[in-house]
Amino acid sequence: MNAKPNETVIAHARIVLADSVIEQGWIALAEGRVAEIGEGRAPAGAEDAGGDLIMPGLIELHTDHLEAHYVPRPKVFWDPVAAVISYDGQLATSGITTVLDSLRVWREDGAEEVDGRAGTLAAAISAARLNNLLRADHFLHLRCEIPMPSVVEEAKELIGRPDVRLMSLMDHTPGQRQFRDEVKLRDYYRGKGGGMSDAQLDELFARRFTYQQTYAASNMREIVALAQEYRVPLASHDDTTEENVTDAIRDGVAVAEFPTTVEAARGLHAAGIDILMGAPNVVRGGSHSGNIAAVDLAREGLLDILSSDYIPSSLLMAALQLPQHVPAISLPAAIRTVTKAPAEAVGLCDRGEIAVGKRADLIRVHVAGSVPVVRSVWREGERVA
């Protein structure tokens, strides 16, 4: 048997399917889709994968890593299209073939980084896509900081774009959710803001309290209504209390990003809301903010989706480490947290698993010790890395 014309065949591979692993398998790609999957002897002319893993391309729902390419140093703004291309290359070589670029949809007086620049970055992503400069498939995730005065206006400017796939409802007012401990929040801003003084932080926190009291309730209603009008899935963010869970249920949230307590995670899970946690949390063995460890939620069956958040390479590392931390989680189940589950959460049901007829978004992964290396990447059957 020979490979068919216009068909790519990859052989001698461990193929990770949605529910099982073919230990000695082959896969044929044609016209951007998975055409055939086999076990044992492959058609002649197949590419030898050398026993490496072949798995679906990873799907990322929440990464703000683009910001590090756009503002590589404080007050230094790079060409936005060049920043997108650099960031896209890092995603692809990390095994990510579909990404929701998380853009900050808010402005704040005194902020000199990427706040208020969602439109600029969205336009740069569109320009790179139009000129066929991207390796991964890019969509948008609008991160809406609910207390900010301009958040509704800015969301309206972007919500009509066809590439918007998710909106998250965030509130980083000091003393709640992720930063209930004000000392940790002060440490966070000192590191991020180039050494803010206590007086400057006092001023920032006071302004944040005023914003929440003045705008949060009405902004929340308007952002939720916008998402419903445009049929964009909603994500909650840093749910901590029973009240936060109740609000998420009321607002029709589909994904809960980074719940900070096991109690909140249990309530969200009981309501049928997908729970997303950070892959760096898994790799590091805990939260950098001192909140619940992702592995602890996984042990309770409360982890549905992983996100690389701020380190693209962490997504693959965390998924491969999960079965080591939680033996009850099989390799296919772990890989679903970074492929099939995130795809289904945002309605991308044409990808996320290796199955006949699905998009041929694939990665070849070699594992050396505890570190995985992405050796090849295919997007719709075309090699892009």
Phi, psi and omega in degrees: 000132179247154174298142181284156175303145179061028180233135175258131179238131178245127186232176180055055185226153167268108187263121182268105175273179183296327186232002183200174178234128171271113188288329179225087189229176176217159183217136179250136181242134178209137177053039174080003183235165171284119184266325184199148176231133182223169179236143179086223186293132183262163174301150178299145179088007181287152174281131183274120180272001174063027180081006179288166174286137167245123182221168177298150171302143183286150182238120187250121182264338186214096171224126175256024183291341176304327182300325181291335177275328181281322178236078186289340175220156178307127177069011176252114182253121180275163174305124188296323178291318177299322178296317179297317181295317178298313179298317179299319178297321178293321177300311184299315181286352172267359177093007182269117181253344175225130184222140168259107181287120184273115183247136180285116181258074174189158172238152177215134179304131177091347180283130184237018180257247185252003176301134177080011182244020180300320180297318179298315182289323177298319178294322179293320177297316179298318180296317179295321179294315181300326182265014175056046182257000188253143176269320180268165176268120188252134171233179182244144172238114182270112180270108188258109177278100194303321182287348186289136186303325187261006190297322181292314179301315181290322178297321179297329180291337186247338191297334182281355180292140181291344182269002177283121185239349182200144172232135178246145183258106186243150175211102182260028176302133183304143174093007181215169176048236186301324187243058173297328179273109184296331179297317179295323178294319178297319178298320180299312183287329177297318179290324185278326189264013177075030175092053178292139179281166177300322180295318178294321178292322176301317180294317179298313182295320179298319178296319179297319178298317180296316178302314183298314182296327187273320192242338194301312186297312182290321178297320179300314180299318183289321180293317178298318179296321177299314180299319179292320180297318183264005178055046177259127178301149180251146172238138169271173188215125175060041177299135187233319188246170176299324178296319177299319179296316179300318179296318180298318178295315179302320185276359179072034182296138179263328183227134175254112181274125169054050174304144189262349180227153178293329179297316178295317181299320179296317179295319179295315180299317180298332180274359179081019179268130179293137181256123180251130177233165184279132175297323176301328177300319178292312184294319182280342182088014178168174182279140176290345180260002180082016180267192186299142177280137180300322181296324177297321176293321180299321180296333179267005182073028185248018179241120181252322189222142171249149177228140180287340177058269186245001178226098184307319184292344182291338186296310179291318180302314183294318181297319180287335179277338184307311181298335177288322179284323185229091184303337179291344179267118179283167177301312178300321179295320178296317181293331177299331181292343181240010181223277187294315183296310178295325179299312182292329182298331181244019172077021178263071189275005177270002185213181175100356176205157175269107180205147180303130180096343178280161176304140178273063172262106189225157172226145174255124188236128173252132181253120179246103185068239180258003185248119176276146178237128177275112184270328180212151179223131175242133174241120186049043175082353181259132179290126181242352177199000000 
